[in-house]
């Protein structure tokens, strides 16, 4: 596996008052496209040893080994991101070689970086930049959504209480980082 470089290398905000902002560069991420409910999806689930979440906006922990977790994020009815599983592409290679199953699997680890925000005012900080409702009843833990944040295309993942991950394309990473730091400064 090729080591991915951070687009934010050397930048460190750390904790701004009640919100910690960190980068998680190079998370192993696989883009998976397959027809939902198909025999191919069942074969993929078997090869990966997991079941994919069934509805857009849902996430699922698919494996835990030591302290590392792998997650499946459903972005559309036929589109998932597998995050944190460096072996996923290798596990699916035999299905691709057979040529009987129609699906796409691409390593997109270098396409985005992940910005992690955590703290008691994280929802308020994100609300400055995100138009979607972040209240627990509308966007509970385990939810994922796509949209624009500070005009940058992002994937927002509510991973745990007071803990979000924002996946942003590398070319927008510095812009988004500065916008998040500016929003967090209000809570300093």
ROMAR-673665 format. One line per field, with one value per residue: z, x, y of N, C-alpha, C in turn; residue number from 0; residue in one letter; chain. Coordinates in nm, 4 decimals. Layout:
N
n.Z c(Z, ...)
n.X c(X, ...)
n.Y c(Y, ...)
ca.Z c(Z, ...)
ca.X c(X, ...)
ca.Y c(Y, ...)
c.Z c(Z, ...)
c.X c(X, ...)
c.Y c(Y, ...)
k c(NUM, ...)
r c(A, ...)
c c(A, ...)
// end
This chain:
188
n.Z c(0.0000, -0.0828, 0.0849, 0.1927, 0.1506, 0.3646, 0.3009, 0.4741, 0.6080, 0.8719, 0.9765, 1.2694, 1.4797, 1.7060, 2.0168, 2.0380, 2.2644, 2.3497, 2.1532, 1.9826, 1.7068, 1.4574, 1.2097, 1.0246, 0.8283, 0.5215, 0.5747, 0.5191, 0.2488, 0.0605, -0.2338, -0.3161, -0.5533, -0.6269, -0.7364, -0.5280, -0.3144, -0.4880, -0.6160, -0.6422, -0.4500, -0.2215, -0.2504, -0.2215, 0.0423, 0.1724, 0.1002, 0.2264, 0.4818, 0.6116, 0.6443, 0.4379, 0.5151, 0.4566, 0.3728, 0.2315, 0.4127, 0.6378, 0.8605, 0.9435, 1.1739, 1.0636, 1.1184, 1.3840, 1.4900, 1.7263, 1.8127, 1.5842, 1.3692, 1.1154, 0.8894, 0.7163, 0.5048, 0.3830, 0.0986, -0.1155, -0.2772, -0.4187, -0.3472, -0.1475, 0.1051, 0.2269, 0.5125, 0.6776, 0.6415, 0.5251, 0.3799, 0.2226, -0.0608, -0.1570, -0.0604, -0.2250, -0.4757, -0.5862, -0.6697, -0.8684, -1.0526, -1.1367, -1.3004, -1.3257, -1.1596, -1.1345, -1.0424, -0.8858, -0.7421, -0.5836, -0.4663, -0.2814, -0.1016, -0.1128, -0.2166, -0.0469, 0.2666, 0.6183, 0.8581, 1.1957, 1.4482, 1.7828, 2.0878, 2.3405, 2.2166, 1.9501, 1.7670, 1.7457, 1.6337, 1.3839, 1.2820, 1.1934, 0.9420, 0.8019, 0.6423, 0.6944, 0.9356, 1.2454, 1.4832, 1.7269, 1.6836, 1.4113, 1.2916, 1.3989, 1.6014, 1.4053, 1.1603, 0.8224, 0.5761, 0.2691, 0.1254, 0.0957, 0.2631, 0.3716, 0.1024, 0.0073, -0.1173, 0.0889, 0.3086, 0.5837, 0.8891, 1.1632, 1.4128, 1.6873, 2.0096, 2.0316, 1.8469, 1.5314, 1.1946, 0.9120, 0.5802, 0.3258, 0.0017, -0.0978, -0.2250, -0.1247, 0.1417, 0.3050, 0.2856, 0.4068, 0.6596, 0.7626, 0.7687, 0.9576, 1.1831, 1.2183, 1.2747, 1.5126, 1.6777, 1.7745, 1.9930, 2.1800)
n.X c(0.0844, 0.0555, 0.1936, -0.0009, 0.0098, -0.0371, -0.2575, -0.2605, -0.0275, 0.1832, 0.0213, -0.1361, -0.3955, -0.5090, -0.6674, -0.9315, -1.0639, -1.3457, -1.3459, -1.1800, -0.9685, -0.8497, -0.6413, -0.6854, -0.4973, -0.4795, -0.6530, -0.7391, -0.9477, -1.2067, -1.3890, -1.6945, -1.9107, -2.2099, -2.4931, -2.7703, -2.8996, -2.8409, -2.7052, -2.4373, -2.3813, -2.4283, -2.2225, -2.0031, -2.0396, -1.9970, -1.7280, -1.6012, -1.6754, -1.8891, -2.1934, -2.3418, -2.4645, -2.8092, -2.9469, -2.9119, -2.7167, -2.6794, -2.4489, -2.2143, -2.0365, -1.7975, -1.5864, -1.3596, -1.0367, -0.8040, -0.7328, -0.8218, -1.0858, -1.3171, -1.5417, -1.8541, -1.9962, -2.2943, -2.3602, -2.5283, -2.7975, -2.6556, -2.3900, -2.1062, -1.8685, -1.5890, -1.4247, -1.1178, -1.0302, -0.7694, -0.7359, -0.9578, -0.9762, -0.8049, -0.9408, -1.1612, -1.0584, -1.0516, -1.3205, -1.3396, -1.1604, -1.2903, -1.4875, -1.7581, -1.9189, -2.0627, -1.9321, -1.7756, -1.4695, -1.2572, -0.9565, -0.9621, -0.8156, -0.6212, -0.7619, -0.9138, -0.8881, -0.9305, -1.0949, -1.1205, -1.3478, -1.4102, -1.5811, -1.7670, -1.8986, -1.9063, -2.1174, -2.2314, -2.0177, -1.9937, -2.2444, -2.2173, -2.1147, -2.2492, -2.5439, -2.7352, -2.9542, -2.8224, -2.9109, -2.9693, -3.2008, -3.2426, -2.9979, -2.8567, -2.6078, -2.4030, -2.4903, -2.4494, -2.3743, -2.3780, -2.2605, -2.2179, -1.9696, -1.8619, -1.8390, -1.7019, -1.6995, -1.8097, -1.8133, -1.9976, -1.9781, -2.1325, -1.9883, -1.9733, -2.1125, -2.0754, -1.8681, -1.7380, -1.6563, -1.5132, -1.4905, -1.2972, -1.2128, -0.8746, -0.7776, -0.9401, -0.8896, -0.7218, -0.8583, -1.1064, -1.0159, -0.9245, -1.1681, -1.3101, -1.1472, -1.1814, -1.4578, -1.4556, -1.3120, -1.4906, -1.5983, -1.4036)
n.Y c(-0.1172, 0.2197, 0.4952, 0.7598, 1.1114, 1.3909, 1.6581, 1.8649, 1.8773, 1.9582, 2.1579, 2.2569, 2.2808, 2.1800, 2.1936, 2.4151, 2.6016, 2.4439, 2.2530, 2.0019, 1.9791, 1.7774, 1.6215, 1.3251, 1.1802, 0.9920, 0.7705, 0.4358, 0.3924, 0.2673, 0.2873, 0.1623, 0.0314, -0.1201, -0.3108, -0.2831, -0.5388, -0.7421, -1.0561, -1.0225, -0.8255, -0.9779, -1.1658, -0.9972, -0.9095, -1.1512, -1.2009, -0.9876, -1.0345, -0.9099, -0.7165, -0.4767, -0.1480, -0.0775, 0.1564, 0.4865, 0.7198, 0.5727, 0.4070, 0.1493, -0.0474, -0.2615, -0.4301, -0.5057, -0.4892, -0.5219, -0.1967, -0.0835, 0.0039, -0.0864, 0.0612, 0.0776, 0.3074, 0.4200, 0.5906, 0.6234, 0.4434, 0.2462, 0.2780, 0.2743, 0.3640, 0.2084, 0.2333, 0.2340, -0.0258, -0.1725, -0.4038, -0.4538, -0.4141, -0.6153, -0.8383, -0.8399, -0.8800, -1.1532, -1.1831, -0.9895, -1.0955, -1.3262, -1.2259, -1.2574, -1.1163, -0.7946, -0.5047, -0.2193, -0.1386, 0.0779, 0.2124, 0.4927, 0.6316, 0.8349, 1.0424, 1.2002, 1.3769, 1.3350, 1.5229, 1.5549, 1.6326, 1.7097, 1.7468, 1.9347, 2.1527, 2.0978, 2.0566, 2.3117, 2.4528, 2.3233, 2.3899, 2.6492, 2.6218, 2.4261, 2.3353, 2.1434, 1.9882, 1.9239, 1.8265, 1.5717, 1.4116, 1.4398, 1.3851, 1.1432, 0.9639, 0.7598, 0.8370, 0.9549, 1.2017, 1.3872, 1.6926, 2.0497, 2.2305, 2.5284, 2.5855, 2.3675, 2.0365, 1.7781, 1.4889, 1.4233, 1.2675, 1.1412, 1.0116, 0.9436, 1.0452, 1.3945, 1.3897, 1.4086, 1.3224, 1.4665, 1.4249, 1.5405, 1.6537, 1.6536, 1.8870, 2.0864, 2.0880, 2.2609, 2.5054, 2.4352, 2.3609, 2.6074, 2.7475, 2.5950, 2.6347, 2.9080, 2.9152, 2.7684, 2.9356, 3.1196, 2.9973, 3.0041)
ca.Z c(0.0000, -0.0930, 0.1959, 0.1462, 0.2134, 0.4189, 0.2408, 0.5837, 0.6791, 0.9437, 1.0371, 1.3939, 1.5592, 1.8368, 2.0818, 2.0461, 2.3705, 2.3794, 2.0340, 1.9325, 1.5611, 1.4178, 1.0795, 1.0157, 0.6865, 0.4639, 0.6218, 0.4082, 0.2058, -0.0641, -0.2944, -0.3645, -0.6239, -0.6631, -0.7330, -0.3975, -0.3117, -0.5932, -0.5784, -0.6320, -0.3186, -0.1242, -0.2645, -0.1628, 0.1877, 0.2167, 0.0835, 0.3266, 0.6149, 0.6698, 0.5712, 0.4109, 0.5555, 0.3463, 0.3306, 0.2317, 0.5388, 0.7479, 0.8710, 1.0190, 1.2071, 0.9949, 1.1842, 1.4843, 1.5208, 1.8157, 1.8281, 1.4529, 1.3285, 0.9767, 0.8812, 0.5853, 0.4993, 0.2656, 0.0444, -0.2116, -0.2765, -0.4772, -0.3261, -0.0099, 0.1351, 0.3308, 0.5757, 0.7840, 0.6105, 0.4174, 0.3075, 0.1493, -0.2048, -0.1785, -0.0342, -0.3371, -0.6001, -0.6498, -0.7367, -0.9915, -1.1451, -1.1944, -1.4080, -1.3282, -1.0770, -1.1854, -0.9378, -0.8941, -0.6158, -0.6114, -0.3489, -0.2891, 0.0217, -0.1376, -0.2736, 0.0591, 0.4009, 0.7175, 0.9688, 1.3094, 1.5451, 1.9028, 2.2029, 2.3768, 2.1287, 1.8104, 1.6839, 1.7228, 1.5399, 1.2511, 1.2373, 1.1233, 0.8063, 0.7477, 0.6371, 0.7376, 1.0774, 1.3176, 1.6098, 1.7443, 1.6238, 1.2653, 1.2468, 1.5168, 1.5915, 1.3029, 1.0357, 0.7290, 0.4755, 0.1776, 0.0951, 0.0884, 0.3870, 0.3301, -0.0432, -0.0236, -0.1110, 0.2037, 0.3667, 0.7286, 0.9553, 1.3082, 1.4544, 1.8291, 2.0697, 2.0321, 1.7667, 1.3895, 1.0969, 0.7869, 0.4721, 0.2283, -0.1035, -0.0591, -0.2787, -0.0443, 0.2829, 0.3753, 0.2916, 0.5073, 0.7903, 0.8073, 0.8006, 1.0841, 1.2894, 1.2378, 1.3444, 1.6479, 1.7563, 1.8394, 2.1186, 2.2639)
ca.X c(0.0000, 0.1305, 0.1679, -0.0670, 0.0590, -0.1382, -0.2636, -0.2518, 0.0953, 0.2466, -0.0764, -0.1867, -0.4793, -0.5273, -0.7942, -0.9731, -1.1648, -1.4122, -1.3485, -1.0508, -0.9687, -0.7315, -0.6479, -0.6560, -0.4627, -0.4535, -0.7332, -0.7711, -1.0859, -1.2416, -1.5157, -1.7585, -2.0381, -2.2704, -2.6391, -2.8186, -2.9852, -2.8027, -2.6199, -2.3021, -2.3688, -2.4170, -2.0871, -1.9119, -2.0568, -1.9301, -1.5832, -1.5539, -1.7155, -1.9739, -2.3129, -2.3405, -2.5887, -2.9035, -3.0061, -2.8214, -2.7131, -2.6480, -2.3138, -2.2088, -1.9039, -1.7919, -1.4896, -1.2741, -0.9197, -0.7243, -0.7980, -0.8647, -1.2218, -1.3537, -1.6810, -1.9167, -2.0811, -2.3813, -2.3756, -2.6380, -2.8452, -2.5582, -2.2571, -2.0563, -1.7273, -1.5386, -1.3214, -1.0386, -0.9986, -0.6699, -0.7396, -1.0836, -0.9539, -0.7483, -1.0450, -1.2556, -0.9873, -1.0956, -1.4496, -1.3115, -1.0913, -1.3880, -1.5548, -1.9013, -1.9881, -2.0478, -1.9191, -1.6563, -1.4006, -1.1445, -0.8908, -0.9694, -0.7524, -0.5485, -0.8517, -0.9641, -0.8342, -1.0377, -1.0795, -1.1965, -1.3840, -1.4634, -1.5957, -1.9057, -1.9614, -1.8779, -2.2366, -2.2444, -1.9114, -2.0318, -2.3656, -2.1763, -2.0702, -2.3257, -2.6849, -2.8239, -2.9875, -2.7315, -2.9688, -2.9645, -3.3165, -3.2317, -2.8675, -2.8063, -2.4810, -2.4106, -2.5401, -2.3527, -2.4411, -2.2906, -2.3062, -2.1146, -1.9338, -1.7741, -1.8303, -1.6195, -1.7769, -1.7669, -1.8950, -2.0000, -2.0081, -2.1516, -1.9316, -2.0032, -2.1595, -1.9789, -1.7531, -1.7705, -1.5479, -1.5465, -1.4031, -1.2932, -1.1132, -0.7462, -0.7596, -1.0196, -0.8610, -0.6712, -0.9694, -1.2026, -0.9478, -0.9269, -1.3073, -1.3431, -1.0722, -1.2481, -1.5853, -1.4249, -1.2593, -1.6041, -1.6263, -1.2832)
ca.Y c(0.0000, 0.3445, 0.5872, 0.8817, 1.2330, 1.4797, 1.7909, 1.9616, 1.8445, 2.0673, 2.2479, 2.2004, 2.3695, 2.1165, 2.2228, 2.5543, 2.6045, 2.3178, 2.1671, 1.9540, 1.9614, 1.6997, 1.5566, 1.1826, 1.1647, 0.8608, 0.6575, 0.3446, 0.4138, 0.1989, 0.3266, 0.0402, 0.0496, -0.2488, -0.3074, -0.3286, -0.6567, -0.8368, -1.1685, -0.9678, -0.7621, -1.0878, -1.2214, -0.8979, -0.9176, -1.2740, -1.1839, -0.8920, -1.0792, -0.8056, -0.6753, -0.3339, -0.0826, -0.0826, 0.2832, 0.6015, 0.7924, 0.4808, 0.3533, 0.0249, -0.0992, -0.3897, -0.5174, -0.4435, -0.5702, -0.4384, -0.0670, -0.0375, -0.0300, -0.0621, 0.1037, 0.0921, 0.4257, 0.4133, 0.7248, 0.6176, 0.3042, 0.1535, 0.3354, 0.2671, 0.3824, 0.1191, 0.3158, 0.1714, -0.1652, -0.1724, -0.5310, -0.4700, -0.4274, -0.7491, -0.9376, -0.8401, -0.9112, -1.2773, -1.1618, -0.9154, -1.1861, -1.4191, -1.1546, -1.2869, -1.0187, -0.6585, -0.4045, -0.1371, -0.1164, 0.1653, 0.2700, 0.6388, 0.6801, 0.9591, 1.1421, 1.2877, 1.3653, 1.3371, 1.6158, 1.5032, 1.7354, 1.6474, 1.8341, 1.9652, 2.2519, 2.0620, 2.0759, 2.4550, 2.4909, 2.2742, 2.4590, 2.7710, 2.5914, 2.3140, 2.3738, 2.0358, 1.9849, 1.8350, 1.7808, 1.4262, 1.3427, 1.4462, 1.3344, 1.0715, 0.8916, 0.6561, 0.8948, 1.0135, 1.2827, 1.4600, 1.8269, 2.1521, 2.2977, 2.6381, 2.5679, 2.2499, 1.9120, 1.6982, 1.3838, 1.4439, 1.1402, 1.1553, 0.8834, 0.9190, 1.1707, 1.5056, 1.3479, 1.4026, 1.3170, 1.5328, 1.3801, 1.6484, 1.6342, 1.7105, 2.0219, 2.1790, 2.0624, 2.3785, 2.6010, 2.3901, 2.3669, 2.7471, 2.7814, 2.5288, 2.7030, 3.0360, 2.8887, 2.7219, 3.0480, 3.1858, 2.9263, 3.0104)
c.Z c(0.0000, 0.0235, 0.1386, 0.2224, 0.2574, 0.3443, 0.3461, 0.6653, 0.7434, 1.0077, 1.1628, 1.4670, 1.6986, 1.8927, 2.0865, 2.1428, 2.3919, 2.2590, 1.9940, 1.7826, 1.5243, 1.2764, 1.0957, 0.8699, 0.6463, 0.5211, 0.5030, 0.3733, 0.0689, -0.1085, -0.3582, -0.4282, -0.6666, -0.6536, -0.5993, -0.4106, -0.4145, -0.5355, -0.5622, -0.4966, -0.2101, -0.1297, -0.2037, -0.0110, 0.2435, 0.2093, 0.1902, 0.4697, 0.6864, 0.5864, 0.5548, 0.4611, 0.4349, 0.2945, 0.3297, 0.3639, 0.6584, 0.7430, 0.9544, 1.0486, 1.1458, 1.0525, 1.2831, 1.5083, 1.6019, 1.8400, 1.6949, 1.4237, 1.1789, 0.9737, 0.7365, 0.5951, 0.3717, 0.2185, -0.0562, -0.2158, -0.3296, -0.4520, -0.1780, -0.0072, 0.2464, 0.3879, 0.6840, 0.7603, 0.4943, 0.3327, 0.2183, -0.0001, -0.2384, -0.1585, -0.1502, -0.4703, -0.6634, -0.7224, -0.8680, -1.0971, -1.2116, -1.3113, -1.4170, -1.2546, -1.1279, -1.0683, -0.9597, -0.7542, -0.6465, -0.4792, -0.3671, -0.1655, 0.0026, -0.1894, -0.1703, 0.1814, 0.4965, 0.8285, 1.0778, 1.4051, 1.6642, 2.0144, 2.2248, 2.2879, 1.9806, 1.7195, 1.6499, 1.6225, 1.3984, 1.1953, 1.1655, 0.9755, 0.7329, 0.7533, 0.6876, 0.8898, 1.1484, 1.4515, 1.6096, 1.6776, 1.4712, 1.2119, 1.3642, 1.4935, 1.4927, 1.1702, 0.9521, 0.6238, 0.3890, 0.1541, 0.0826, 0.2268, 0.3492, 0.1808, -0.0863, -0.0176, -0.0004, 0.2299, 0.5171, 0.7923, 1.1050, 1.3710, 1.5977, 1.8877, 2.0761, 1.9492, 1.6217, 1.3093, 0.9695, 0.6847, 0.3608, 0.1248, -0.0676, -0.1064, -0.2000, 0.1037, 0.3585, 0.3912, 0.4019, 0.6469, 0.8465, 0.8458, 0.9336, 1.2019, 1.3218, 1.3140, 1.4891, 1.7373, 1.8289, 1.9758, 2.2122, 2.3891)
c.X c(0.0889, 0.0922, 0.1108, -0.0137, -0.0577, -0.1398, -0.2504, -0.1247, 0.1560, 0.1503, -0.1296, -0.2673, -0.4926, -0.6634, -0.8168, -1.0901, -1.2226, -1.4233, -1.2055, -1.0650, -0.8380, -0.7525, -0.6137, -0.6214, -0.4487, -0.5323, -0.7609, -0.9193, -1.1064, -1.3792, -1.5748, -1.8918, -2.0871, -2.4226, -2.6881, -2.9114, -2.9497, -2.7210, -2.4760, -2.2815, -2.3544, -2.2770, -1.9827, -1.9191, -1.9860, -1.7776, -1.5244, -1.5866, -1.8019, -2.0991, -2.3065, -2.4703, -2.6793, -2.9564, -2.9019, -2.8319, -2.6809, -2.5013, -2.3194, -2.0637, -1.8992, -1.6874, -1.4081, -1.1590, -0.8241, -0.7986, -0.8513, -1.0059, -1.2365, -1.5032, -1.7261, -2.0117, -2.1627, -2.4104, -2.4901, -2.6843, -2.7451, -2.4140, -2.2210, -1.9101, -1.6940, -1.4165, -1.2503, -1.0034, -0.8991, -0.6725, -0.8626, -1.0633, -0.8979, -0.8532, -1.1425, -1.1910, -1.0321, -1.2301, -1.4307, -1.2491, -1.1882, -1.4605, -1.7035, -1.9825, -1.9587, -2.0494, -1.7901, -1.5991, -1.2722, -1.0878, -0.8890, -0.9058, -0.6819, -0.6358, -0.8956, -0.8752, -0.9527, -1.0013, -1.1756, -1.2230, -1.4504, -1.4718, -1.7401, -1.9742, -1.9408, -1.9987, -2.2549, -2.1398, -1.9502, -2.1529, -2.3330, -2.1510, -2.1576, -2.4738, -2.7796, -2.8411, -2.9006, -2.7886, -2.9798, -3.0821, -3.3115, -3.1048, -2.8022, -2.6685, -2.4997, -2.4633, -2.4253, -2.4322, -2.3364, -2.3477, -2.1884, -2.0949, -1.8294, -1.7403, -1.7394, -1.7076, -1.7207, -1.8631, -1.8843, -2.0526, -2.0163, -2.1131, -1.9662, -2.0568, -2.0463, -1.8543, -1.7971, -1.6419, -1.5986, -1.4437, -1.4131, -1.1859, -0.9871, -0.7277, -0.8383, -0.9817, -0.8156, -0.7808, -1.0677, -1.1421, -0.9542, -1.0688, -1.3498, -1.2733, -1.1370, -1.3802, -1.5604, -1.3764, -1.3700, -1.6340, -1.5065, -1.3069)
c.Y c(0.1236, 0.4347, 0.7171, 1.0021, 1.3195, 1.6119, 1.9008, 1.9430, 1.9695, 2.1650, 2.1810, 2.3054, 2.3123, 2.1500, 2.3734, 2.5567, 2.4656, 2.2251, 2.1308, 1.9305, 1.8933, 1.6480, 1.4095, 1.1539, 1.0183, 0.7453, 0.5651, 0.3572, 0.3494, 0.2463, 0.2009, 0.0748, -0.0882, -0.2353, -0.3613, -0.4491, -0.7621, -0.9522, -1.1208, -0.9005, -0.8691, -1.1499, -1.1275, -0.9037, -1.0400, -1.2595, -1.0913, -0.9362, -0.9770, -0.7870, -0.5245, -0.2712, -0.0653, 0.0493, 0.3946, 0.6774, 0.7048, 0.4399, 0.2269, -0.0091, -0.2377, -0.4835, -0.4367, -0.5389, -0.4844, -0.3088, -0.0137, -0.0860, -0.0052, -0.0325, 0.1041, 0.2106, 0.4182, 0.5559, 0.7349, 0.4718, 0.2024, 0.1957, 0.3341, 0.3084, 0.2846, 0.1905, 0.2352, 0.0259, -0.1701, -0.2992, -0.5468, -0.4920, -0.5663, -0.8581, -0.9489, -0.8767, -1.0433, -1.2642, -1.0865, -1.0058, -1.2838, -1.3556, -1.1798, -1.1817, -0.8784, -0.5609, -0.3274, -0.1211, -0.0396, 0.2173, 0.4219, 0.7032, 0.8141, 1.0713, 1.2458, 1.2773, 1.3755, 1.4339, 1.5702, 1.6200, 1.6678, 1.7496, 1.8745, 2.0689, 2.2208, 2.0854, 2.2239, 2.5039, 2.4474, 2.3480, 2.5900, 2.7446, 2.4886, 2.3479, 2.2663, 2.0379, 1.8812, 1.7874, 1.6284, 1.3553, 1.3422, 1.3819, 1.2609, 1.0091, 0.7771, 0.7070, 0.9493, 1.0905, 1.3513, 1.5987, 1.9205, 2.2127, 2.4012, 2.6246, 2.4525, 2.1255, 1.8217, 1.5831, 1.4041, 1.3163, 1.1655, 1.0217, 0.8460, 1.0494, 1.2733, 1.4754, 1.3290, 1.3866, 1.3826, 1.4891, 1.4833, 1.6170, 1.7117, 1.8544, 2.1274, 2.1740, 2.1866, 2.4838, 2.5619, 2.3985, 2.5094, 2.7902, 2.7192, 2.5972, 2.8373, 3.0167, 2.8467, 2.8356, 3.1221, 3.1241, 2.9266, 3.0929)
k c(0, 1, 2, 3, 4, 5, 6, 7, 8, 9, 10, 11, 12, 13, 14, 15, 16, 17, 18, 19, 20, 21, 22, 23, 24, 25, 26, 27, 28, 29, 30, 31, 32, 33, 34, 35, 36, 37, 38, 39, 40, 41, 42, 43, 44, 45, 46, 47, 48, 49, 50, 51, 52, 53, 54, 55, 56, 57, 58, 59, 60, 61, 62, 63, 64, 65, 66, 67, 68, 69, 70, 71, 72, 73, 74, 75, 76, 77, 78, 79, 80, 81, 82, 83, 84, 85, 86, 87, 88, 89, 90, 91, 92, 93, 94, 95, 96, 97, 98, 99, 100, 101, 102, 103, 104, 105, 106, 107, 108, 109, 110, 111, 112, 113, 114, 115, 116, 117, 118, 119, 120, 121, 122, 123, 124, 125, 126, 127, 128, 129, 130, 131, 132, 133, 134, 135, 136, 137, 138, 139, 140, 141, 142, 143, 144, 145, 146, 147, 148, 149, 150, 151, 152, 153, 154, 155, 156, 157, 158, 159, 160, 161, 162, 163, 164, 165, 166, 167, 168, 169, 170, 171, 172, 173, 174, 175, 176, 177, 178, 179, 180, 181, 182, 183, 184, 185, 186, 187)
r c(X, X, X, X, X, X, X, X, X, X, X, X, X, X, X, X, X, X, X, X, X, X, X, X, X, X, X, X, X, X, X, X, X, X, X, X, X, X, X, X, X, X, X, X, X, X, X, X, X, X, X, X, X, X, X, X, X, X, X, X, X, X, X, X, X, X, X, X, X, X, X, X, X, X, X, X, X, X, X, X, X, X, X, X, X, X, X, X, X, X, X, X, X, X, X, X, X, X, X, X, X, X, X, X, X, X, X, X, X, X, X, X, X, X, X, X, X, X, X, X, X, X, X, X, X, X, X, X, X, X, X, X, X, X, X, X, X, X, X, X, X, X, X, X, X, X, X, X, X, X, X, X, X, X, X, X, X, X, X, X, X, X, X, X, X, X, X, X, X, X, X, X, X, X, X, X, X, X, X, X, X, X, X, X, X, X, X, X)
c c(A, A, A, A, A, A, A, A, A, A, A, A, A, A, A, A, A, A, A, A, A, A, A, A, A, A, A, A, A, A, A, A, A, A, A, A, A, A, A, A, A, A, A, A, A, A, A, A, A, A, A, A, A, A, A, A, A, A, A, A, A, A, A, A, A, A, A, A, A, A, A, A, A, A, A, A, A, A, A, A, A, A, A, A, A, A, A, A, A, A, A, A, A, A, A, A, A, A, A, A, A, A, A, A, A, A, A, A, A, A, A, A, A, A, A, A, A, A, A, A, A, A, A, A, A, A, A, A, A, A, A, A, A, A, A, A, A, A, A, A, A, A, A, A, A, A, A, A, A, A, A, A, A, A, A, A, A, A, A, A, A, A, A, A, A, A, A, A, A, A, A, A, A, A, A, A, A, A, A, A, A, A, A, A, A, A, A, A)
// end
